[in-house]
Amino acid sequence: MNHHTIRPAQVSDLPHLFDVWHAAVIATHDFLSPADIDFLSPFVRIELARATSVQSLHVLRCTDDNAYAFMCVEAHKIEMLFVRPDQRGNGAGRTLMSYATDKLGATAVDVNEHNTQGHDFYRHMGFIEESRSELDPFGKPFPMLHLKLAKNGEKITKNH
């Protein structure tokens, strides 16, 4: 496992963070069409810049100082967590999740129902389904699962 160091995102990271998001979405969100990804892209750029300005965006960096994974946590909720596809499986996601829950107090996350890899990852990290929405935040027909961190004794079960 690689050694991972989490640091706040900087404005100079923004173009690279967008590239991480784009590559990760293509690798894990096979239910989205290219038009769907194009629709989301400007919103992601705006949200990355906003989260950087309020220092809620945290990154993992390569030895060349480029970010290869990032997350945003606000109000105890993981709003974004993306890992560059060639870095998946090296502990980056687990490192970010542990930091989110242990250091930032994250207890909730939303995931697209059709993003089975993401849903399985969050379940593995101790999150359980609390509720479901038929539409994504943009009103599109991509159901969202609203997950919460399981407390002692709560069962982690697959509902689908």
PEMO-V66295 format. One record per run of one state. SS is the DSSP state (~ for helix, > for strand, _ for the rest). FROM is the first residue (numbers start at 1). TO is the last residue. Records with the same first field share a line. If there is no record, write none. Layout:
SS->FROM-TO, FROM-TO
This chain:
_->1-5, 9-10, 29-33, 54-56, 62-66, 75-76, 84-84, 88-91, 103-107, 113-115, 125-126, 134-143, 150-160
>->6-8, 57-61, 67-74, 77-83, 108-112, 127-133, 144-149
~->11-28, 34-53, 85-87, 92-102, 116-124
